[in-house]
Amino acid sequence: MKNKLAFIGGSGLYEINDFDNIEKLKIETPWGYSSEDIIKIIINEKELFFLSRHGKDHKISPTNINYRANICALKMLGVTDIISISAVGSLKEDLFPKTFVIVDQYIDLTNQRKKTFFDNNIVAHVSMAHPTSKGLMNACENALKATGTPYQKGGTYVVMEGPQFSSKAESQMYRSWNADVIGMTNMPEAKLAREAEIRYASIAMVTDFDCWHDEYDNVSVKQVIDTFKSNTVNAKNVIKNVVKKFEDFCDPNDPALTSLDAAIITNHDCFNTKDLEKLKHISTRFFSK
């Protein structure tokens, strides 16, 4: 299998223009269009893709992102690996702004989003016990080390609905759960990637201390964006370093690549043409005619 890597950029990282041979792709999926045109880059004779989660002008709120179209569009381009880069708030004393966290667990508190490709006639229950791929996490760690970026490998990301930030009581509750960071966008993104049998990893960049820390100002949009902008160069350097060596860390036996094997519970005799036509875009193994 040919490995193809895509980055999904969050708040502050709306475009990637530091490469030659850039092409913009407008992809229509059965679930609509992606948030923004997908940027295709050729580097060292390899294809790399970049998608701005909120759109380049940040016009799409976390709840209104068409996560299904985003993941399906990348799958249609042959993407096998996704690395998410997003802004988060810290829930730990020692996770300071400008620190990167390589996420390995999630607590999903979102409740207004379409979270599955399997919402009509065909039922699938993929495992999310380990929502991020170890090999891809190792590739991220290798790149962070190469750039000298402060980071923590492993951490739990609380995904809130938003778009409002937390109350202080909420923030303290998340801390009592021993969570590390809080953000608004990695769910259902990670779940959909798993349904599409794509390896997924997340680099979460700390921008603030949410609102729990008495010695720091409460979080604001300006604070988030200013901190993210100040580290945009660092984030892009991480991307360049991941691209160089990520294939060295790709695990062909990663369970994400065969996640549907033990997930589909509907009798195959019940599959209909309409559903097969939609779902073939996320798995030709199961749903091609």
C-alpha positions as a Markdown table, in Angstrom:
| # | Residue | x | y | z |
|---|---|---|---|---|
| 1 | Met | 0.0 | 0.0 | 0.0 |
| 2 | Lys | 1.3 | 3.5 | -0.9 |
| 3 | Asn | 1.3 | 5.8 | 2.1 |
| 4 | Lys | -0.1 | 9.3 | 1.7 |
| 5 | Leu | 0.0 | 11.9 | 4.4 |
| 6 | Ala | -2.4 | 14.8 | 5.1 |
| 7 | Phe | -2.4 | 17.5 | 7.6 |
| 8 | Ile | -5.5 | 19.2 | 8.9 |
| 9 | Gly | -4.7 | 22.7 | 10.2 |
| 10 | Gly | -6.8 | 24.4 | 13.0 |
| 11 | Ser | -6.9 | 27.9 | 14.4 |
| 12 | Gly | -4.0 | 30.0 | 13.2 |
| 13 | Leu | -2.8 | 27.5 | 10.6 |
| 14 | Tyr | -5.0 | 28.1 | 7.6 |
| 15 | Glu | -2.6 | 27.6 | 4.7 |
| 16 | Ile | 0.7 | 26.1 | 3.9 |
| 17 | Asn | 2.6 | 27.9 | 1.2 |
| 18 | Asp | 6.2 | 27.1 | 1.9 |
| 19 | Phe | 6.4 | 24.4 | -0.8 |
| 20 | Asp | 6.7 | 24.4 | -4.6 |
| 21 | Asn | 4.4 | 22.5 | -6.9 |
| 22 | Ile | 1.2 | 23.4 | -5.1 |
| 23 | Glu | -2.2 | 22.5 | -6.5 |
| 24 | Lys | -5.7 | 23.3 | -5.1 |
| 25 | Leu | -8.3 | 20.5 | -5.3 |
| 26 | Lys | -12.0 | 21.0 | -4.9 |
| 27 | Ile | -13.5 | 17.6 | -3.9 |
| 28 | Glu | -17.2 | 16.8 | -3.8 |
| 29 | Thr | -18.1 | 13.9 | -1.6 |
| 30 | Pro | -21.5 | 12.2 | -0.9 |
| 31 | Trp | -21.5 | 14.4 | 2.3 |
| 32 | Gly | -20.8 | 17.6 | 0.5 |
| 33 | Tyr | -17.6 | 19.7 | 0.1 |
| 34 | Ser | -14.6 | 19.9 | 2.4 |
| 35 | Ser | -14.1 | 23.0 | 4.6 |
| 36 | Glu | -11.7 | 24.5 | 2.0 |
| 37 | Asp | -10.0 | 23.4 | -1.2 |
| 38 | Ile | -7.4 | 20.7 | -0.3 |
| 39 | Ile | -3.8 | 21.7 | -1.1 |
| 40 | Lys | -1.8 | 19.1 | -2.9 |
| 41 | Ile | 1.9 | 19.4 | -2.6 |
| 42 | Ile | 4.6 | 17.4 | -4.4 |
| 43 | Ile | 7.8 | 17.1 | -2.3 |
| 44 | Asn | 10.6 | 14.6 | -2.9 |
| 45 | Glu | 8.3 | 13.0 | -5.5 |
| 46 | Lys | 5.7 | 12.3 | -2.8 |
| 47 | Glu | 2.2 | 13.7 | -2.5 |
| 48 | Leu | 1.3 | 15.6 | 0.6 |
| 49 | Phe | -2.1 | 17.2 | 1.3 |
| 50 | Phe | -3.2 | 20.0 | 3.6 |
| 51 | Leu | -6.7 | 21.0 | 4.6 |
| 52 | Ser | -7.8 | 24.1 | 6.6 |
| 53 | Arg | -10.4 | 22.8 | 9.1 |
| 54 | His | -12.2 | 26.1 | 9.6 |
| 55 | Gly | -11.5 | 27.5 | 6.1 |
| 56 | Lys | -8.7 | 29.9 | 5.3 |
| 57 | Asp | -10.6 | 32.9 | 6.7 |
| 58 | His | -11.9 | 30.9 | 9.7 |
| 59 | Lys | -15.5 | 31.2 | 8.8 |
| 60 | Ile | -16.6 | 27.8 | 10.1 |
| 61 | Ser | -17.3 | 27.3 | 13.8 |
| 62 | Pro | -16.3 | 23.9 | 15.4 |
| 63 | Thr | -19.9 | 22.6 | 15.4 |
| 64 | Asn | -20.5 | 23.5 | 11.8 |
| 65 | Ile | -17.4 | 21.9 | 10.3 |
| 66 | Asn | -18.4 | 19.2 | 7.8 |
| 67 | Tyr | -16.2 | 16.6 | 9.3 |
| 68 | Arg | -17.6 | 13.8 | 7.2 |
| 69 | Ala | -16.8 | 15.7 | 4.0 |
| 70 | Asn | -13.3 | 16.5 | 5.2 |
| 71 | Ile | -12.4 | 12.9 | 6.0 |
| 72 | Cys | -14.1 | 11.5 | 3.0 |
| 73 | Ala | -12.4 | 13.9 | 0.6 |
| 74 | Leu | -9.0 | 13.0 | 2.0 |
| 75 | Lys | -9.9 | 9.3 | 1.7 |
| 76 | Met | -10.9 | 9.8 | -1.9 |
| 77 | Leu | -7.4 | 11.3 | -2.6 |
| 78 | Gly | -5.9 | 8.1 | -1.3 |
| 79 | Val | -4.8 | 9.5 | 2.1 |
| 80 | Thr | -3.7 | 6.8 | 4.5 |
| 81 | Asp | -2.4 | 9.0 | 7.4 |
| 82 | Ile | -3.8 | 12.2 | 8.9 |
| 83 | Ile | -2.0 | 14.5 | 11.4 |
| 84 | Ser | -4.2 | 17.1 | 13.1 |
| 85 | Ile | -2.7 | 20.3 | 14.3 |
| 86 | Ser | -5.0 | 22.4 | 16.6 |
| 87 | Ala | -5.0 | 25.0 | 19.3 |
| 88 | Val | -5.9 | 23.8 | 22.8 |
| 89 | Gly | -6.1 | 25.1 | 26.4 |
| 90 | Ser | -4.0 | 23.5 | 29.1 |
| 91 | Leu | -5.5 | 21.7 | 32.1 |
| 92 | Lys | -2.2 | 20.9 | 33.8 |
| 93 | Glu | 0.2 | 23.1 | 35.8 |
| 94 | Asp | 3.2 | 22.0 | 33.8 |
| 95 | Leu | 1.7 | 22.3 | 30.3 |
| 96 | Phe | 2.6 | 25.9 | 29.4 |
| 97 | Pro | 1.6 | 27.8 | 26.3 |
| 98 | Lys | 3.7 | 26.9 | 23.2 |
| 99 | Thr | 4.0 | 23.3 | 24.4 |
| 100 | Phe | 2.9 | 20.6 | 22.0 |
| 101 | Val | 1.0 | 17.6 | 23.2 |
| 102 | Ile | 0.9 | 14.4 | 21.1 |
| 103 | Val | -2.6 | 13.2 | 22.1 |
| 104 | Asp | -3.4 | 9.6 | 22.7 |
| 105 | Gln | -6.8 | 9.7 | 24.3 |
| 106 | Tyr | -10.1 | 11.7 | 24.1 |
| 107 | Ile | -13.1 | 12.5 | 26.1 |
| 108 | Asp | -15.8 | 13.5 | 23.6 |
| 109 | Leu | -18.4 | 15.9 | 25.1 |
| 110 | Thr | -19.7 | 17.1 | 21.7 |
| 111 | Asn | -23.4 | 16.5 | 21.1 |
| 112 | Gln | -24.5 | 18.4 | 18.0 |
| 113 | Arg | -22.3 | 16.9 | 15.3 |
| 114 | Lys | -22.7 | 14.1 | 12.7 |
| 115 | Lys | -20.3 | 11.5 | 14.1 |
| 116 | Thr | -20.5 | 8.6 | 11.7 |
| 117 | Phe | -20.6 | 7.6 | 8.0 |
| 118 | Phe | -22.9 | 4.8 | 9.1 |
| 119 | Asp | -26.2 | 6.6 | 9.8 |
| 120 | Asn | -28.5 | 4.9 | 7.4 |
| 121 | Asn | -29.3 | 1.2 | 6.9 |
| 122 | Ile | -25.7 | -0.1 | 7.6 |
| 123 | Val | -24.5 | -0.2 | 11.2 |
| 124 | Ala | -20.8 | -0.3 | 12.2 |
| 125 | His | -19.2 | -0.1 | 15.6 |
| 126 | Val | -15.5 | 0.7 | 15.3 |
| 127 | Ser | -13.2 | 0.4 | 18.2 |
| 128 | Met | -11.9 | 3.7 | 19.7 |
| 129 | Ala | -10.0 | 2.2 | 22.6 |
| 130 | His | -6.8 | 3.5 | 21.1 |
| 131 | Pro | -7.9 | 6.4 | 18.9 |
| 132 | Thr | -4.5 | 7.5 | 17.7 |
| 133 | Ser | -1.9 | 5.5 | 15.8 |
| 134 | Lys | 1.3 | 4.7 | 17.7 |
| 135 | Gly | 3.6 | 4.8 | 14.6 |
| 136 | Leu | 2.2 | 8.2 | 13.5 |
| 137 | Met | 2.6 | 9.5 | 17.1 |
| 138 | Asn | 6.3 | 8.4 | 17.0 |
| 139 | Ala | 6.7 | 10.3 | 13.7 |
| 140 | Cys | 5.3 | 13.4 | 15.3 |
| 141 | Glu | 7.7 | 13.0 | 18.3 |
| 142 | Asn | 10.7 | 12.5 | 16.0 |
| 143 | Ala | 9.8 | 15.8 | 14.2 |
| 144 | Leu | 9.3 | 17.7 | 17.4 |
| 145 | Lys | 12.7 | 16.6 | 18.7 |
| 146 | Ala | 14.3 | 17.6 | 15.4 |
| 147 | Thr | 12.9 | 21.1 | 15.7 |
| 148 | Gly | 13.6 | 21.5 | 19.4 |
| 149 | Thr | 10.0 | 22.1 | 20.2 |
| 150 | Pro | 8.8 | 21.5 | 23.8 |
| 151 | Tyr | 6.4 | 18.7 | 23.9 |
| 152 | Gln | 4.7 | 16.0 | 25.9 |
| 153 | Lys | 4.0 | 12.6 | 24.3 |
| 154 | Gly | 0.7 | 11.2 | 25.5 |
| 155 | Gly | -2.2 | 13.2 | 26.9 |
| 156 | Thr | -6.0 | 13.2 | 27.1 |
| 157 | Tyr | -7.9 | 15.8 | 25.1 |
| 158 | Val | -11.4 | 16.9 | 26.3 |
| 159 | Val | -13.4 | 17.9 | 23.2 |
| 160 | Met | -16.1 | 20.4 | 24.1 |
| 161 | Glu | -18.9 | 21.5 | 21.8 |
| 162 | Gly | -18.2 | 25.2 | 22.0 |
| 163 | Pro | -18.0 | 27.8 | 20.5 |
| 164 | Gln | -18.0 | 29.4 | 23.9 |
| 165 | Phe | -15.0 | 28.7 | 26.2 |
| 166 | Ser | -15.4 | 26.9 | 29.5 |
| 167 | Ser | -16.8 | 28.2 | 32.8 |
| 168 | Lys | -14.3 | 28.0 | 35.7 |
| 169 | Ala | -16.4 | 25.3 | 37.3 |
| 170 | Glu | -16.3 | 23.2 | 34.1 |
| 171 | Ser | -12.5 | 23.8 | 33.7 |
| 172 | Gln | -12.0 | 22.6 | 37.3 |
| 173 | Met | -14.1 | 19.5 | 36.6 |
| 174 | Tyr | -12.1 | 18.6 | 33.6 |
| 175 | Arg | -8.9 | 18.9 | 35.7 |
| 176 | Ser | -10.4 | 16.5 | 38.2 |
| 177 | Trp | -10.7 | 13.9 | 35.4 |
| 178 | Asn | -6.9 | 14.2 | 35.0 |
| 179 | Ala | -7.3 | 15.4 | 31.4 |
| 180 | Asp | -4.4 | 17.3 | 29.9 |
| 181 | Val | -5.9 | 19.7 | 27.3 |
| 182 | Ile | -9.2 | 21.0 | 26.1 |
| 183 | Gly | -10.3 | 21.9 | 22.6 |
| 184 | Met | -13.2 | 21.8 | 20.2 |
| 185 | Thr | -12.3 | 20.0 | 17.0 |
| 186 | Asn | -10.7 | 16.6 | 17.2 |
| 187 | Met | -14.1 | 14.9 | 17.6 |
| 188 | Pro | -15.7 | 13.5 | 15.5 |
| 189 | Glu | -12.7 | 13.9 | 13.3 |
| 190 | Ala | -10.8 | 11.0 | 14.9 |
| 191 | Lys | -13.8 | 8.8 | 14.9 |
| 192 | Leu | -14.5 | 9.4 | 11.2 |
| 193 | Ala | -10.9 | 8.7 | 10.4 |
| 194 | Arg | -11.1 | 5.4 | 12.1 |
| 195 | Glu | -14.3 | 4.5 | 10.2 |
| 196 | Ala | -12.5 | 5.4 | 7.0 |
| 197 | Glu | -9.6 | 3.2 | 8.0 |
| 198 | Ile | -7.1 | 6.0 | 8.1 |
| 199 | Arg | -4.3 | 6.2 | 10.7 |
| 200 | Tyr | -4.7 | 9.4 | 12.8 |
| 201 | Ala | -2.6 | 11.4 | 15.2 |
| 202 | Ser | -3.0 | 14.8 | 16.8 |
| 203 | Ile | -0.5 | 17.5 | 17.7 |
| 204 | Ala | -2.3 | 19.8 | 20.1 |
| 205 | Met | -0.6 | 23.2 | 20.7 |
| 206 | Val | -1.2 | 24.8 | 24.0 |
| 207 | Thr | -2.2 | 28.4 | 23.8 |
| 208 | Asp | -3.5 | 29.2 | 27.3 |
| 209 | Phe | -4.5 | 27.8 | 30.7 |
| 210 | Asp | -8.3 | 27.8 | 29.9 |
| 211 | Cys | -9.8 | 29.7 | 32.8 |
| 212 | Trp | -8.9 | 27.6 | 35.9 |
| 213 | His | -5.5 | 29.1 | 36.7 |
| 214 | Asp | -5.7 | 32.0 | 39.1 |
| 215 | Glu | -2.3 | 33.5 | 38.1 |
| 216 | Tyr | -3.1 | 33.8 | 34.4 |
| 217 | Asp | -5.8 | 35.8 | 32.5 |
| 218 | Asn | -8.9 | 34.0 | 31.4 |
| 219 | Val | -8.7 | 32.7 | 27.8 |
| 220 | Ser | -9.6 | 35.0 | 25.0 |
| 221 | Val | -9.6 | 34.7 | 21.2 |
| 222 | Lys | -6.8 | 37.3 | 20.9 |
| 223 | Gln | -4.7 | 35.3 | 23.3 |
| 224 | Val | -5.2 | 32.1 | 21.4 |
| 225 | Ile | -4.5 | 33.5 | 18.0 |
| 226 | Asp | -1.5 | 35.6 | 19.2 |
| 227 | Thr | 0.1 | 32.6 | 20.8 |
| 228 | Phe | -0.6 | 30.4 | 17.8 |
| 229 | Lys | 0.8 | 33.0 | 15.3 |
| 230 | Ser | 3.9 | 33.3 | 17.3 |
| 231 | Asn | 4.6 | 29.6 | 16.8 |
| 232 | Thr | 3.3 | 29.2 | 13.3 |
| 233 | Val | 6.9 | 28.9 | 11.9 |
| 234 | Asn | 7.6 | 26.2 | 14.5 |
| 235 | Ala | 4.4 | 24.3 | 13.4 |
| 236 | Lys | 5.4 | 24.5 | 9.8 |
| 237 | Asn | 8.9 | 23.2 | 10.6 |
| 238 | Val | 7.3 | 20.3 | 12.4 |
| 239 | Ile | 5.3 | 19.5 | 9.3 |
| 240 | Lys | 8.4 | 19.6 | 7.1 |
| 241 | Asn | 10.2 | 17.2 | 9.4 |
| 242 | Val | 7.3 | 14.8 | 9.6 |
| 243 | Val | 7.1 | 14.7 | 5.8 |
| 244 | Lys | 10.8 | 13.7 | 5.6 |
| 245 | Lys | 10.5 | 10.5 | 7.7 |
| 246 | Phe | 6.9 | 9.7 | 8.5 |
| 247 | Glu | 7.0 | 6.6 | 6.2 |
| 248 | Asp | 9.8 | 5.1 | 8.5 |
| 249 | Phe | 7.2 | 5.0 | 11.2 |
| 250 | Cys | 4.2 | 3.7 | 9.3 |
| 251 | Asp | 2.9 | 0.4 | 10.7 |
| 252 | Pro | 1.3 | -1.8 | 8.0 |
| 253 | Asn | -0.3 | -3.8 | 10.7 |
| 254 | Asp | -1.9 | -0.8 | 12.5 |
| 255 | Pro | -5.4 | -1.9 | 13.4 |
| 256 | Ala | -6.8 | 1.4 | 12.1 |
| 257 | Leu | -6.2 | 0.2 | 8.6 |
| 258 | Thr | -8.6 | -2.8 | 9.1 |
| 259 | Ser | -10.9 | -1.2 | 11.6 |
| 260 | Leu | -14.1 | -2.3 | 9.7 |
| 261 | Asp | -13.2 | -6.0 | 9.8 |
| 262 | Ala | -14.9 | -6.5 | 13.1 |
| 263 | Ala | -17.2 | -3.4 | 13.1 |
| 264 | Ile | -20.0 | -4.0 | 10.5 |
| 265 | Ile | -22.9 | -5.7 | 12.2 |
| 266 | Thr | -25.5 | -5.4 | 9.4 |
| 267 | Asn | -26.1 | -8.5 | 7.3 |
| 268 | His | -24.3 | -8.0 | 3.9 |
| 269 | Asp | -27.4 | -9.2 | 2.1 |
| 270 | Cys | -29.2 | -6.1 | 3.3 |
| 271 | Phe | -26.8 | -3.7 | 1.7 |
| 272 | Asn | -28.5 | -1.6 | -0.9 |
| 273 | Thr | -27.1 | 0.2 | -4.0 |
| 274 | Lys | -27.6 | 3.7 | -2.7 |
| 275 | Asp | -25.7 | 3.1 | 0.5 |
| 276 | Leu | -23.0 | 1.2 | -1.3 |
| 277 | Glu | -22.5 | 4.1 | -3.7 |
| 278 | Lys | -21.9 | 6.4 | -0.7 |
| 279 | Leu | -19.8 | 4.2 | 1.4 |
| 280 | Lys | -17.5 | 2.9 | -1.3 |
| 281 | His | -15.7 | 6.2 | -1.0 |
| 282 | Ile | -14.6 | 5.4 | 2.6 |
| 283 | Ser | -13.9 | 1.7 | 2.0 |
| 284 | Thr | -13.6 | 0.0 | -1.3 |
| 285 | Arg | -12.7 | -3.2 | 0.6 |
| 286 | Phe | -16.3 | -3.5 | 1.9 |
| 287 | Phe | -18.5 | -1.4 | -0.3 |
| 288 | Ser | -17.4 | -1.5 | -3.9 |
| 289 | Lys | -19.9 | -3.2 | -6.1 |
